[in-house]
Amino acid sequence: MSDETGASEYRSGREGWWAALLPGLPYLLRRRWIAGFGILAMAAFLAAVLVLGRERVFATLAGGGGDIDDWVAFATLTLGLGSLWGLSFAALRSGPGGDRSAAWSQWSTAAREFTKNRLAVVGLGALVVLTAVTLLAPYLAPYDPVHIGDVVGTRNLRPSLDHLMGTDKLGRDVFSRVLYGARISLAIGFTAIAIAITLGTAVGAAAGYFGGVVDAILMRIVDVLIAFPRLVLLIVVVSLLGHSVNIVIIVLGLTLWPSTARIVRGEVLSLREREFIQAARALGFGDRRIIARHVIPNVMAPVIVGATLGIGNVILIESGLSFLGLGVPIDVPTWGRILDDGRAALLSTWWVTTFPGLAIVYTVVAINLIGDGLRDALDPRLRM
């Protein structure tokens, strides 16, 4: 009843349409506090970036900011504001309490269950904020993250209004480096997991569906890769192939897929004898079509959960490699590289390692909260 009462407060008169002019207000009127305040806070943040960084925005539009990073930031700013207003206007057209006409499929049910988990929603909001800050780094970073100026006068400065997170041993602004470092760390995490999930799903589906010799060969390969110490393998491969972002991504992706393959194989073994698979075979469908259209879609729930939790693991691994000097090139700012820059003076210049460390903790906790929420939402046994 509260949703219907809240909806009637702005749908009953002609002036109802203007409620969407303030992003999030339609949700607040319906007592959907988390969504409403979340959209409102995000809109306020983007508006603040637009106002405070207006000179950089105007430079981008005028052609003075020809860097691709500036255009990515501008696109993020405009699309973000447009999407938030679009959500508010869409809420006006839906029925009280939101649109309940969606099909009661597995995914729509999982989405509703996910939104009931407040910690998971908080984690999702934290990740959205981090992603926005990362893409808007050119408008938020006060200094060039790799510029080395007056080293004597600017090195190892404590946090202040001029340098919110202080400076490192070369006088570079830590706040700017943390912002830009998030781009590389998140890109490595998401891309490496995408490679691992794609390869692991394909191998696991083939092993579980065909069985026999195919299953035996593929699973022995998986066993060997799992048994071999991953960190040692990463150190050897990176040392031989050299330091670059692409190599780190490829190496991580190609060493993380065995766990996904095992999960998918176990799920496929229980699926291949189900009635709908037997019916597809009886209709003459080929193995490739059955795997692509019937098997893989039904094993994606645990894969998505594993991928979500794996992103945080990849960020930690990359940070560890960079901390050991075996990650990305030395001139590329990542959280692990920033930690490595400050390890020689952990006590005297604590801010160089503290702030990127907190950024790693923030990201990993947010992603793990999302993973826990997805696990609960996608497991039908937990909804009984």
C-alpha positions, 0 to 999 in steps of 0.5 A: 500500500505504501508504494501505491500511496507514494505513486499517487502523490505525484501521478494524480496531477498534471504536474507529475511529470516534473518529478523526474526532473530531479533524478531519483525523486520518483523512487523516493516518492515511492519509498524506494529509498536505496534506489532513490538516494543512490540515483540522486547521489550519483547525479549530484556527483556527476553534476559536481564533476561537470561544474568543477571540471568545466574548463577541461570539459570545454577544452574537450569540446573545443578540440583542445583536449584531443586525448582519448581519455578526455573523450571517454570521460566526456562520454561517461559524464553525458551518458551517466547524467542522461541514464539517470534522468532516463531512469527517473522518467521511466519510473513515471511510466511504470505502475506503482511500485515499479514495473511488475509485468516482467516475465517470471524467468530465472533471471528476473527472479534472481534480479529481484532476490539480488535487490533484497540483499542490501549488502550486495546492493551496497557493493554494486553501488560502490563498484558503480561509483568506482567505475565512474571515478575511474572513467572520469579520471581526466576530470578529477585528477589534479595532476599528471600521474606520470609527470616528474617535476621539481623532485627536490621540492615536491618529493614525499609531501604529506597529504594536504589540500594541494596533494590530497594523498601526498606525493611519492619519492619522485614528486608525483601526486598519489591521488592522481596515480590512484585514480589512473591506476584504477583504470589499469587494475580494473581493466586487467581484472575484467579482461583476464576473467573474461578470457578465463571464463570463456576458455573454462566454460568451453573446455568444461562444457566439452568435457562434461557433454562428450565424456569418455576420452575427451573428458579424460584428456581435458581434465588431466590438462586441468589437473596439471594446471591446478597442481602447478603453483600459479604464482611460480608459473606467473613469475616465470612466464612474465619474466620470459615474455617481458613486462606489458599490460597485455602480457599480464592480462593474457597470462592471468586469463590463461592460468585462471580458467581450470577452476571454471572448467571444473565447475562447468564440467560438474554442472554439465554432467548433471544436465546432459541426461535431462529430458530437455537435452534428450528431446533436443537430440531426438529432434536431430539437433547437433552437438554444437547447437545443443551445447551452445543453446541448451547446455551453456545457458543453464550453467551460467549461474555458477559461472557468473558467481565465480567470475564476480569473485574472481575479479577481486582475486585477479586484482590482488594477483596483479597487485602482488606481481607489480609489488614484486616488480614483475607486473606492468611496466614501471611507467604505468601506474597501477595500484600494485606499482604504487605500492611498490614505489612506497615499500622502501619507506613504509613508515616515513612515507606511509601515505604512498602505500596506504591509499592504494592499499585502501583502494584495493580493499575497497574494490575487493570487498565491493566485488565480493559483496556482489558475488555473495549476493549473486550466489544467494540470488542464483541458488534456488535452494536458498530461496525456498 
